[in-house]
Amino acid sequence: MSETVAAARPLDLIALGRSSVDLYGEQIGGRLEDMGSFAKYIGGSPTNTAVGAARLGLRTGLITRVGADHMGRFIREELQREGVDVSGVVSDPDRLTALVLLGIRDPDSFPLIFYRENCADMALCEADIDPEFVASAGALLINGTHLSRPDVRAASLKAARAIKAAGGQVIFDIDYRPVLWGLAQKDNGEDRFVASAVVTSKLQSVLPLCDLIVGTEEEIHILGGTTDTLAALRTIRAATDALLVCKRGADGCVAFPGTIPDSLNGGIVGRGFPIEVFNVLGAGDAFMAGFLRGWLHGESFETCCTYANACGALVVSRHGCAPAEPSWAELQTFLGHADWPRRLRDSVVLEQAHWSTNRHPDYPDLNVLAIDHRSQFAEMVEALGTENLDRVPRFKELALHALERVACENHGFGLLADSRYGSRALEAAADTPYWIGRPIELPGSRPLQFEGGREAATILADWPLDHVVKCLVFYHPDDAPALREAQDRQILRLFEACRHTRHELLLEVIASKHGSITTATMADLVDHFYALGVYPDWWKLEPASEPAAWTAVEAVIRKHDPHCRGILLLGLAATQDALITSFAAAANSSMVKGFAVGRTIWAEPAARWLRGVINDEQAVDEMAANFHALVMGWRTARAKQAA
């Protein structure tokens, strides 16, 4: 297929086959029996490749089945976040989503158990294959596991014939797991080769349909019917003119576009990268994604091999399969230098590139109703002379209703709420599409302390992954050195904890409470935190009346972290008019995405509601009106700058 024809299609690639939830042991270096906690990721070879290819800029889709269960919904939502078309993902009401338990014991041992008895993806059948959807892509990826049983084999062949009829290409990932063919004990999921003439025959039957075939040496052996690699390659070549790619681990790969030479090195050799192997699981799927990024764009075989080997190298250095796969920007960063540490995950540059370019979703604009205040509510209740502190949680639920009334399920809105008084609001927000933030600082602490414990990682272990960690620090450049050092240590600990627990971090900095500020103050503080090695996903900063202040802050952020999600303006209990006026200075900065404001929205309604002057509905009405006024004020300021 010509590149022009392929580019005219909605998708570059559709992958077909396994889709599961990977439960990865978080303890390294021990038996699977002794692992006590597991990280949850999407998995399954074709699913991993679809995600990896999407991260590299290909337009991808997936054909599979998942259970109509929590894990199936997790897979679907993760795919959507990654930009993978889920039109071909069927929810099966009668079967559960497949699970896989995995561990990292040592550089050569990776215990693996497949929980796939009557699982959803193995129920894929011909009726699930829509020829029009298949024809919407330039290429189809099928895999060996889905040739192991009659129904999934029929589905794979129907899809392959449909893509060929539409002028597309078929890619075959041999993907040989003996345990999934019933050739190994169920607890030997990591076994990679058991000879079987039956398997060889079934795999070879698809060769005439293939344009590209990829496999390890062991997979080449099972496909070719012999453990002599060159002989196996010649057997495969006799049945197909497809490009053959043999993955060789640390030695890279070899591509064979034509006649099989007398030695493996007689093919087109793609050299490997000299890095430490931490986890081989998922490396082959990343390899495939990298190779397809080049091959489907018409790159040379040498370039395809380079992309593939680089993607594999990045994944073997990390925990997980799909989440370890690189973005296109990250891949370019890796290939742009040769002086990386042998342990790639020790590179701050690479890890930051990986984290910052693989977050989802994007937020071009974000307007947040902040109701995370704790001490302010306690002070309000005391000042009112009421015994109504136990009513504060209900008011915070009303704030969520006010947010929903303004947002109307539109992307770009959020709630910032605490767990002391706002747990019910946080729990209810989990069922909404809105951004969710949650504070970790002990209110008013200076030096910074965390609410709920001394160690941030211990606190965050209980938080849902979609809760953004908000931390307010009162910090001024003229603070005493001892105070600054104490605050710096806490902020650095928090940042490292967030990365460890996979939570995003919003760092809120208020300087004006403890000294005078200039147009350079915020930029200097932001620069200071980057120098510490802290890379917040979000900044929450004081409003400034001078556009020069925002220009300076934006320059610092773009220098250190060009993929930063952005800045939110805080309110400091300013009046509505004062805040809207301050929006004009910030709206010219593309790094400022909106605001996270609280008391300007809820303070007056809260006081009257706590006194019993207004009821629930009136409180929601007033907060919604105040929030809406700020939203419109921000949009107007942004529109004026764009005009």
C-alpha positions as CSV (number, residue, x, y, z in Angstrom):
1,M,0.0,0.0,0.0
2,S,1.3,3.5,-0.9
3,E,1.9,5.9,1.9
4,T,-0.6,8.3,0.3
5,V,-3.4,5.7,0.4
6,A,-2.6,4.6,3.9
7,A,-2.5,8.2,5.1
8,A,-6.0,8.7,3.7
9,R,-7.4,6.1,6.0
10,P,-8.6,7.0,9.5
11,L,-6.2,4.6,11.2
12,D,-2.7,3.4,10.6
13,L,-3.0,0.2,12.5
14,I,-5.5,-2.1,14.1
15,A,-4.2,-4.8,16.6
16,L,-6.3,-7.9,17.2
17,G,-6.0,-10.3,20.1
18,R,-5.2,-10.5,23.8
19,S,-6.3,-7.8,26.2
20,S,-5.9,-8.3,30.0
21,V,-5.1,-6.6,33.2
22,D,-1.5,-7.0,34.4
23,L,-0.9,-7.2,38.1
24,Y,2.8,-6.5,38.5
25,G,4.5,-7.4,41.8
26,E,5.9,-4.3,43.3
27,Q,8.6,-6.1,45.3
28,I,11.7,-6.9,43.3
29,G,14.1,-9.8,43.7
30,G,11.9,-12.3,45.4
31,R,9.5,-15.1,44.7
32,L,6.0,-14.3,43.4
33,E,4.7,-16.1,46.6
34,D,6.4,-13.4,48.7
35,M,5.1,-10.3,46.8
36,G,2.6,-8.4,48.9
37,S,1.4,-5.7,46.6
38,F,0.7,-5.3,42.9
39,A,0.5,-2.4,40.4
40,K,-2.3,-2.6,38.0
41,Y,-1.7,-2.0,34.3
42,I,-3.4,-2.8,31.0
43,G,-1.7,-5.8,29.2
44,G,-1.8,-8.4,26.5
45,S,0.6,-8.3,23.7
46,P,-1.6,-6.7,20.9
47,T,-3.0,-4.2,23.5
48,N,0.5,-3.2,24.6
49,T,1.5,-2.7,20.9
50,A,-1.6,-0.6,20.2
51,V,-0.8,1.6,23.1
52,G,2.9,1.8,22.3
53,A,2.2,2.7,18.6
54,A,-0.3,5.4,19.7
55,R,2.3,6.9,22.0
56,L,4.7,7.0,19.0
57,G,2.2,9.0,16.9
58,L,0.4,6.2,15.0
59,R,-3.4,6.2,14.8
60,T,-4.3,2.9,16.3
61,G,-7.3,0.7,17.1
62,L,-7.9,-2.6,18.9
63,I,-10.1,-5.5,18.2
64,T,-10.7,-7.7,21.3
65,R,-13.2,-8.7,24.0
66,V,-13.1,-7.6,27.6
67,G,-15.5,-8.5,30.4
68,A,-18.4,-6.3,31.2
69,D,-16.7,-5.8,34.6
70,H,-14.6,-3.4,36.5
71,M,-11.4,-4.6,34.8
72,G,-12.9,-4.5,31.4
73,R,-14.0,-0.9,31.9
74,F,-10.5,-0.1,33.2
75,I,-9.0,-1.4,29.9
76,R,-11.4,0.5,27.8
77,E,-10.9,3.7,29.7
78,E,-7.1,3.4,29.6
79,L,-7.2,2.7,25.9
80,Q,-9.3,5.8,25.3
81,R,-6.9,7.9,27.4
82,E,-4.0,6.6,25.3
83,G,-5.8,7.6,22.1
84,V,-6.6,4.1,20.9
85,D,-9.8,3.6,18.9
86,V,-12.0,1.2,20.9
87,S,-14.7,0.7,18.3
88,G,-13.6,-2.9,18.0
89,V,-13.6,-3.6,21.7
90,V,-16.5,-5.8,22.7
91,S,-17.8,-6.0,26.2
92,D,-18.7,-9.7,27.0
93,P,-21.5,-10.0,29.6
94,D,-20.7,-13.7,30.2
95,R,-17.0,-13.8,30.7
96,L,-14.5,-12.0,32.9
97,T,-11.5,-10.0,31.7
98,A,-8.3,-11.9,31.7
99,L,-5.7,-11.3,34.4
100,V,-2.0,-11.9,34.5
101,L,0.2,-11.9,37.6
102,L,3.8,-11.0,37.0
103,G,7.0,-10.6,39.0
104,I,10.6,-9.5,38.6
105,R,12.8,-12.0,40.4
106,D,16.2,-11.4,38.8
107,P,17.5,-10.4,35.3
108,D,16.7,-13.9,34.0
109,S,13.6,-14.9,35.9
110,F,10.1,-13.3,35.5
111,P,7.4,-15.5,37.1
112,L,4.2,-15.2,35.2
113,I,0.7,-16.7,35.7
114,F,-2.1,-16.3,33.2
115,Y,-5.6,-16.3,34.6
116,R,-7.4,-16.9,31.3
117,E,-9.8,-19.8,31.8
118,N,-12.8,-19.0,29.6
119,C,-11.7,-15.3,29.6
120,A,-13.3,-12.6,27.4
121,D,-10.7,-12.1,24.8
122,M,-10.5,-15.8,23.9
123,A,-14.3,-15.6,23.1
124,L,-13.6,-13.3,20.1
125,C,-15.4,-14.7,17.1
126,E,-16.1,-13.9,13.4
127,A,-19.2,-12.0,14.3
128,D,-17.1,-9.5,16.2
129,I,-15.1,-8.6,13.1
130,D,-16.5,-5.6,11.2
131,P,-14.8,-5.6,7.7
132,E,-15.5,-1.8,7.4
133,F,-13.7,-1.1,10.6
134,V,-10.8,-3.3,9.6
135,A,-10.6,-1.6,6.2
136,S,-10.4,1.8,8.0
137,A,-6.7,1.0,8.8
138,G,-3.7,0.6,6.6
139,A,-2.5,-2.4,8.5
140,L,-3.7,-5.2,10.8
141,L,-1.6,-6.9,13.5
142,I,-2.5,-10.4,14.4
143,N,-0.7,-12.7,16.9
144,G,0.0,-16.4,17.4
145,T,-2.1,-16.8,20.6
146,H,-5.2,-16.0,18.8
147,L,-4.6,-18.9,16.4
148,S,-4.7,-21.4,19.2
149,R,-8.4,-22.0,19.3
150,P,-11.0,-22.3,16.5
151,D,-13.2,-19.2,17.2
152,V,-10.3,-16.8,17.7
153,R,-8.5,-18.3,14.8
154,A,-11.5,-17.8,12.6
155,A,-11.8,-14.2,13.8
156,S,-8.1,-13.5,13.1
157,L,-8.3,-15.0,9.6
158,K,-11.5,-13.1,8.7
159,A,-9.9,-9.8,9.8
160,A,-6.7,-10.6,7.9
161,R,-8.6,-11.4,4.7
162,A,-10.6,-8.2,5.1
163,I,-7.6,-6.0,5.4
164,K,-6.0,-7.7,2.4
165,A,-9.2,-7.3,0.3
166,A,-9.1,-3.6,1.2
167,G,-5.5,-3.3,0.0
168,G,-3.9,-3.2,3.5
169,Q,-1.1,-5.1,5.1
170,V,-1.0,-7.9,7.6
171,I,1.6,-8.0,10.4
172,F,2.2,-11.2,12.3
173,D,3.6,-11.2,15.8
174,I,4.4,-14.9,16.4
175,D,3.8,-14.2,20.2
176,Y,4.4,-17.8,21.3
177,R,3.4,-18.7,24.8
178,P,3.5,-22.5,25.2
179,V,1.2,-22.3,28.3
180,L,-1.5,-20.7,26.2
181,W,-1.4,-23.6,23.8
182,G,-1.7,-26.1,26.7
183,L,2.0,-27.2,26.3
184,A,3.3,-26.1,29.7
185,Q,2.2,-26.2,33.3
186,K,-0.1,-23.4,34.3
187,D,2.5,-22.0,36.7
188,N,5.1,-21.8,33.9
189,G,3.8,-18.8,32.0
190,E,7.3,-17.5,31.5
191,D,8.3,-20.6,29.4
192,R,9.1,-19.4,25.8
193,F,9.6,-22.6,23.8
194,V,8.2,-26.1,23.6
195,A,8.4,-27.8,20.2
196,S,5.1,-28.8,18.7
197,A,4.4,-29.8,15.1
198,V,0.7,-28.9,15.7
199,V,1.5,-25.4,16.7
200,T,4.0,-25.0,13.8
201,S,1.3,-26.1,11.3
202,K,-1.3,-23.7,12.7
203,L,1.1,-20.8,12.7
204,Q,2.4,-21.5,9.2
205,S,-1.1,-21.5,7.7
206,V,-1.3,-17.7,8.0
207,L,2.0,-17.1,6.3
208,P,0.7,-16.5,2.8
209,L,-1.4,-13.5,4.2
210,C,1.5,-11.8,5.8
211,D,3.6,-8.7,4.8
212,L,5.7,-8.5,8.0
213,I,6.6,-11.2,10.5
214,V,8.3,-10.5,13.8
215,G,9.5,-12.9,16.5
216,T,12.3,-13.9,18.8
217,E,14.7,-16.7,17.8
218,E,12.5,-19.1,19.8
219,E,9.4,-17.9,18.0
220,I,11.2,-18.2,14.7
221,H,12.0,-21.8,15.7
222,I,8.3,-22.7,16.4
223,L,7.2,-21.0,13.2
224,G,9.9,-22.7,11.1
225,G,9.6,-26.1,12.8
226,T,13.2,-26.4,13.7
227,T,15.6,-25.1,16.3
228,D,18.2,-24.2,13.6
229,T,17.4,-20.5,13.2
230,L,18.6,-20.2,9.6
231,A,16.8,-23.3,8.5
232,A,13.6,-22.1,10.2
233,L,14.0,-18.7,8.4
234,R,14.4,-20.5,5.1
235,T,11.3,-22.6,5.7
236,I,9.3,-19.4,6.5
237,R,10.7,-17.7,3.4
238,A,9.5,-20.6,1.3
239,A,6.0,-19.9,2.3
240,T,5.9,-16.0,2.2
241,D,7.6,-13.0,0.7
242,A,7.0,-11.0,3.9
243,L,9.7,-9.0,5.6
244,L,11.1,-11.2,8.4
245,V,12.4,-9.6,11.6
246,C,14.3,-11.7,14.2
247,K,14.5,-10.2,17.7
248,R,17.8,-11.0,19.4
249,G,17.5,-9.3,22.8
250,A,20.6,-7.4,23.8
251,D,22.1,-8.1,20.4
252,G,19.4,-6.1,18.7
253,C,17.6,-7.5,15.7
254,V,18.1,-8.7,12.1
255,A,15.7,-8.0,9.2
256,F,15.5,-10.2,6.1
257,P,13.6,-8.5,3.2
258,G,14.7,-11.2,0.7
259,T,16.7,-14.4,0.4
260,I,17.9,-15.8,3.8
261,P,21.7,-15.4,3.9
262,D,24.3,-17.9,5.2
263,S,24.5,-16.2,8.6
264,L,22.2,-14.2,10.8
265,N,24.5,-11.2,10.5
266,G,24.1,-11.3,6.7
267,G,20.7,-9.7,7.1
268,I,20.1,-6.0,8.0
269,V,21.4,-5.8,11.5
270,G,20.0,-3.4,14.0
271,R,22.4,-3.0,16.9
272,G,21.1,-3.2,20.5
273,F,21.7,-0.6,23.2
274,P,24.1,-1.4,26.0
275,I,21.8,-1.0,29.0
276,E,20.9,-2.9,32.2
277,V,18.1,-5.4,31.8
278,F,15.6,-4.9,34.6
279,N,12.4,-6.4,33.2
280,V,12.1,-8.1,29.8
281,L,8.3,-8.4,30.0
282,G,6.7,-6.2,27.4
283,A,9.9,-5.3,25.6
284,G,8.8,-7.3,22.5
285,D,5.6,-5.3,22.3
286,A,7.5,-2.1,22.5
287,F,9.9,-3.4,19.9
288,M,6.9,-4.0,17.6
289,A,5.5,-0.6,18.2
290,G,8.8,1.1,17.4
291,F,9.3,-1.0,14.2
292,L,5.8,-0.2,13.0
293,R,6.3,3.5,13.7
294,G,9.1,3.4,11.0
295,W,7.7,0.7,8.7
296,L,4.2,2.2,8.3
297,H,5.8,5.6,7.6
298,G,8.0,4.2,4.9
299,E,11.3,4.6,6.8
300,S,14.4,2.5,5.9
301,F,14.7,-0.9,7.5
302,E,17.7,0.4,9.4
303,T,15.7,3.2,10.9
304,C,12.8,0.8,11.7
305,C,15.3,-1.4,13.5
306,T,16.7,1.5,15.4
307,Y,13.3,2.7,16.6
308,A,12.4,-0.9,17.6
309,N,15.6,-1.6,19.5
310,A,15.4,1.8,21.3
311,C,11.8,1.2,22.4
312,G,12.7,-2.2,23.7
313,A,15.7,-0.8,25.6
314,L,13.6,1.8,27.3
315,V,10.9,-0.7,28.4
316,V,13.4,-3.3,29.7
317,S,14.7,-0.6,32.1
318,R,11.3,-0.1,33.7
319,H,8.5,-1.7,35.7
320,G,5.4,-2.7,33.7
321,C,4.7,-3.3,30.0
322,A,2.3,-0.7,28.4
323,P,3.0,2.1,30.9
324,A,6.7,1.7,30.3
325,E,6.5,2.3,26.6
326,P,8.0,5.6,25.3
327,S,6.3,8.5,23.6
328,W,7.7,9.9,20.3
329,A,9.2,12.9,22.0
330,E,10.9,10.6,24.6
331,L,12.2,8.3,21.9
332,Q,13.7,11.3,20.1
333,T,15.3,12.4,23.3
334,F,16.8,8.9,23.8
335,L,18.2,8.7,20.3
336,G,19.5,12.2,20.4
337,H,22.2,11.3,22.9
338,A,24.6,8.4,23.5
339,D,25.8,9.2,27.1
340,W,22.9,7.7,29.0
341,P,23.6,5.7,32.2
342,R,23.5,1.9,31.9
343,R,20.6,2.0,34.3
344,L,18.3,4.1,32.1
345,R,15.8,4.6,34.9
346,D,18.5,6.5,36.8
347,S,18.4,9.3,34.2
348,V,16.4,12.2,35.5
349,V,16.1,13.6,31.9
350,L,14.6,10.3,30.5
351,E,12.3,9.7,33.4
352,Q,11.0,13.2,33.3
353,A,10.5,12.9,29.5
354,H,8.6,9.6,30.0
355,W,6.4,11.0,32.8
356,S,5.6,14.3,31.2
357,T,4.9,13.1,27.7
358,N,2.6,10.2,28.6
359,R,0.1,11.9,30.9
360,H,-3.6,11.9,30.0
361,P,-5.8,13.7,29.3
362,D,-4.6,17.1,28.1
363,Y,-6.1,20.2,29.7
364,P,-6.0,23.2,27.3
365,D,-8.1,25.0,30.0
366,L,-8.9,24.1,33.6
367,N,-11.2,25.9,36.0
368,V,-11.3,24.4,39.5
369,L,-13.7,25.0,42.4
370,A,-11.5,24.8,45.4
371,I,-13.2,23.6,48.6
372,D,-10.2,22.0,50.2
373,H,-10.0,24.6,53.0
374,R,-10.0,23.2,56.5
375,S,-8.8,25.7,59.0
376,Q,-10.9,28.4,57.3
377,F,-14.1,26.4,57.8
378,A,-13.2,25.8,61.5
379,E,-12.6,29.5,62.0
380,M,-15.9,30.3,60.2
381,V,-17.9,28.0,62.4
382,E,-16.2,29.4,65.5
383,A,-16.8,33.0,64.5
384,L,-20.5,32.2,63.8
385,G,-20.8,30.8,67.3
386,T,-22.4,27.7,66.0
387,E,-21.9,24.0,66.6
388,N,-22.1,23.3,62.9
389,L,-18.6,21.9,62.1
390,D,-20.3,18.5,61.5
391,R,-22.4,20.1,58.7
392,V,-19.3,21.2,56.7
393,P,-19.0,17.9,54.9
394,R,-22.5,18.4,53.6
395,F,-21.7,21.9,52.4
396,K,-18.7,20.5,50.4
397,E,-21.0,18.1,48.7
398,L,-23.2,21.1,47.7
399,A,-20.1,22.7,46.2
400,L,-19.7,19.7,43.9
401,H,-23.3,20.1,42.8
402,A,-22.5,23.8,42.0
403,L,-19.5,22.7,40.0
404,E,-21.6,20.1,38.1
405,R,-24.2,22.7,37.3
406,V,-21.6,25.0,35.6
407,A,-19.5,22.3,34.0
408,C,-22.3,20.2,32.6
409,E,-19.9,17.3,32.2
410,N,-17.6,19.3,29.9
411,H,-13.9,18.7,30.0
412,G,-11.8,21.4,31.6
413,F,-13.4,21.7,35.1
414,G,-12.2,20.3,38.4
415,L,-12.8,20.0,42.1
416,L,-10.2,20.5,44.8
417,A,-11.4,18.9,48.1
418,D,-9.9,17.6,51.3
419,S,-10.4,14.3,53.1
420,R,-11.0,15.8,56.5
421,Y,-14.4,17.5,55.7
422,G,-14.7,16.7,51.9
423,S,-14.5,12.9,51.8
424,R,-18.1,12.5,50.6
425,A,-17.5,15.1,47.9
426,L,-14.3,13.3,46.8
427,E,-16.1,10.0,46.7
428,A,-19.0,11.4,44.6
429,A,-16.5,13.2,42.3
430,A,-15.1,9.8,41.3
431,D,-18.1,9.2,39.1
432,T,-17.7,12.4,37.2
433,P,-15.4,13.3,34.3
434,Y,-13.8,16.2,36.3
435,W,-10.2,16.8,37.4
436,I,-9.8,16.0,41.1
437,G,-7.2,17.5,43.4
438,R,-6.6,16.9,47.1
439,P,-4.4,18.6,49.6
440,I,-1.6,16.9,51.6
441,E,-0.2,19.9,53.6
442,L,-1.1,20.4,57.2
443,P,-3.0,23.7,57.1
444,G,-0.8,26.7,58.0
445,S,2.3,24.6,58.6
446,R,5.6,26.5,58.1
447,P,7.9,24.7,57.7
448,L,5.8,22.4,55.6
449,Q,4.2,19.3,57.3
450,F,1.9,16.7,55.8
451,E,-1.6,16.0,57.1
452,G,-2.0,12.3,58.0
453,G,1.6,11.3,58.7
454,R,5.3,12.2,58.4
455,E,6.0,10.3,55.2
456,A,4.2,11.4,52.0
457,A,4.5,8.0,50.3
458,T,2.7,6.3,53.2
459,I,-0.1,8.9,53.0
460,L,-0.4,8.6,49.2
461,A,-0.5,4.8,49.2
462,D,-4.2,5.1,50.1
463,W,-5.2,7.7,47.5
464,P,-6.9,6.9,44.2
465,L,-4.5,7.4,41.3
466,D,-6.6,10.1,39.7
467,H,-6.3,12.3,42.7
468,V,-3.8,15.1,42.0
469,V,-1.7,15.8,45.1
470,K,-2.0,19.5,45.9
471,C,0.6,21.0,48.3
472,L,0.5,24.6,49.5
473,V,3.9,25.9,50.7
474,F,4.4,29.4,52.2
475,Y,7.8,30.3,50.8
476,H,9.6,33.5,50.4
477,P,13.1,34.1,48.9
478,D,14.1,36.0,52.1
479,D,13.2,33.2,54.5
480,A,15.9,32.1,56.9
481,P,18.2,29.5,55.4
482,A,17.2,26.9,58.0
483,L,13.5,27.4,57.1
484,R,14.2,27.2,53.4
485,E,16.2,24.0,53.8
486,A,13.5,22.3,55.9
487,Q,10.8,23.2,53.3
488,D,13.0,22.1,50.4
489,R,13.5,18.7,52.0
490,Q,9.8,18.2,52.4
491,I,9.0,19.3,48.9
492,L,11.6,17.0,47.4
493,R,10.3,14.1,49.5
494,L,6.8,14.8,48.3
495,F,7.9,15.0,44.7
496,E,9.7,11.7,44.9
497,A,6.7,10.1,46.7
498,C,4.3,11.3,44.0
499,R,6.5,9.7,41.3
500,H,6.7,6.5,43.3
501,T,3.0,6.2,43.8
502,R,2.2,7.6,40.2
503,H,0.3,10.6,41.4
504,E,0.4,14.0,39.7
505,L,1.6,16.9,41.8
506,L,0.2,20.5,42.0
507,L,2.6,22.7,43.9
508,E,1.0,25.9,45.3
509,V,3.4,28.6,46.3
510,I,2.4,31.7,48.3
511,A,5.1,34.3,48.9
512,S,3.2,37.5,49.6
513,K,2.2,36.4,53.2
514,H,5.8,36.6,54.4
515,G,7.4,39.5,52.5
516,S,7.2,41.8,49.6
517,I,7.3,40.5,46.1
518,T,8.3,41.9,42.7
519,T,7.7,40.8,39.1
520,A,10.6,38.4,39.4
521,T,9.7,36.8,42.7
522,M,7.6,33.9,41.4
523,A,9.9,33.2,38.5
524,D,12.8,33.0,40.9
525,L,10.9,30.6,43.2
526,V,9.8,28.4,40.4
527,D,13.4,28.3,39.1
528,H,14.6,27.4,42.6
529,F,12.3,24.4,42.9
530,Y,13.4,23.1,39.5
531,A,17.0,23.4,40.6
532,L,16.1,21.1,43.6
533,G,15.0,18.5,41.1
534,V,11.3,19.0,41.6
535,Y,9.1,18.9,38.5
536,P,5.4,19.6,39.5
537,D,2.8,18.6,37.0
538,W,0.9,21.8,37.9
539,W,1.8,25.1,39.5
540,K,-0.7,27.1,41.5
541,L,0.5,30.7,41.8
542,E,-0.6,34.0,43.1
543,P,-2.3,36.4,40.7
544,A,0.0,39.2,39.4
545,S,-1.1,42.4,37.9
546,E,2.0,42.8,35.7
547,P,2.1,40.7,32.5
548,A,5.9,40.7,32.8
549,A,5.6,38.5,35.9
550,W,3.8,35.8,33.9
551,T,6.3,36.2,31.0
552,A,9.1,35.5,33.4
553,V,7.4,32.5,35.0
554,E,6.6,31.0,31.7
555,A,10.1,31.4,30.4
556,V,11.5,29.5,33.5
557,I,8.9,26.7,33.1
558,R,9.6,26.2,29.4
559,K,13.3,26.1,30.0
560,H,13.1,23.4,32.6
561,D,9.9,21.5,31.8
562,P,8.4,22.3,28.4
563,H,5.8,19.6,28.9
564,C,4.5,21.0,32.2
565,R,0.7,20.8,32.4
566,G,0.5,24.5,33.3
567,I,-0.3,27.1,35.9
568,L,-3.6,27.7,37.8
569,L,-4.3,31.0,39.4
570,L,-5.2,31.0,43.1
571,G,-7.6,33.5,44.7
572,L,-6.4,34.5,48.1
573,A,-10.0,35.4,49.0
574,A,-9.9,38.3,46.6
575,T,-13.2,39.8,45.5
576,Q,-14.7,38.6,42.3
577,D,-14.0,41.9,40.5
578,A,-10.4,41.9,41.6
579,L,-9.8,38.4,40.4
580,I,-11.4,39.0,37.0
581,T,-9.2,42.1,36.7
582,S,-6.1,40.0,37.5
583,F,-7.0,37.5,34.7
584,A,-6.2,40.0,32.1
585,A,-2.5,40.0,33.0
586,A,-2.2,36.2,33.0
587,A,-4.4,35.4,30.0
588,N,-1.6,36.2,27.5
589,S,0.5,33.3,28.9
590,S,-0.3,30.0,27.2
591,M,1.1,28.3,30.3
592,V,-1.7,29.7,32.5
593,K,-4.6,27.2,32.0
594,G,-7.2,28.7,34.3
595,F,-7.8,29.1,38.0
596,A,-8.4,27.1,41.2
597,V,-10.4,29.5,43.5
598,G,-12.3,28.9,46.6
599,R,-13.4,31.5,49.1
600,T,-14.4,34.0,46.4
601,I,-16.9,31.4,45.4
602,W,-18.1,29.8,48.6
603,A,-17.3,32.1,51.6
604,E,-20.5,34.1,51.7
605,P,-22.9,31.3,50.8
606,A,-21.2,29.1,53.4
607,A,-21.7,31.6,56.2
608,R,-25.3,32.1,55.4
609,W,-26.0,28.4,54.9
610,L,-24.3,27.6,58.2
611,R,-26.5,30.2,60.0
612,G,-29.6,28.7,58.4
613,V,-30.4,31.8,56.3
614,I,-30.4,29.9,53.0
615,N,-31.2,26.2,52.2
616,D,-29.2,23.7,50.2
617,E,-30.6,24.7,46.8
618,Q,-30.0,28.3,47.4
619,A,-26.4,27.6,48.5
620,V,-25.8,25.7,45.2
621,D,-27.4,28.5,43.2
622,E,-25.1,31.1,44.7
623,M,-21.9,29.1,44.4
624,A,-22.8,28.2,40.9
625,A,-23.4,31.8,40.0
626,N,-20.1,32.9,41.5
627,F,-18.2,30.1,39.8
628,H,-19.8,30.8,36.5
629,A,-18.9,34.5,36.7
630,L,-15.2,33.6,37.2
631,V,-15.3,31.1,34.4
632,M,-16.8,33.7,32.0
633,G,-14.3,36.3,33.3
634,W,-11.4,33.9,32.5
635,R,-12.8,33.1,29.1
636,T,-13.4,36.7,28.2
637,A,-9.8,37.6,29.2
638,R,-8.4,34.7,27.1
639,A,-10.6,35.7,24.1
640,K,-9.4,39.3,24.3
641,Q,-5.7,38.2,24.2
642,A,-6.4,35.8,21.3
643,A,-8.2,38.6,19.2
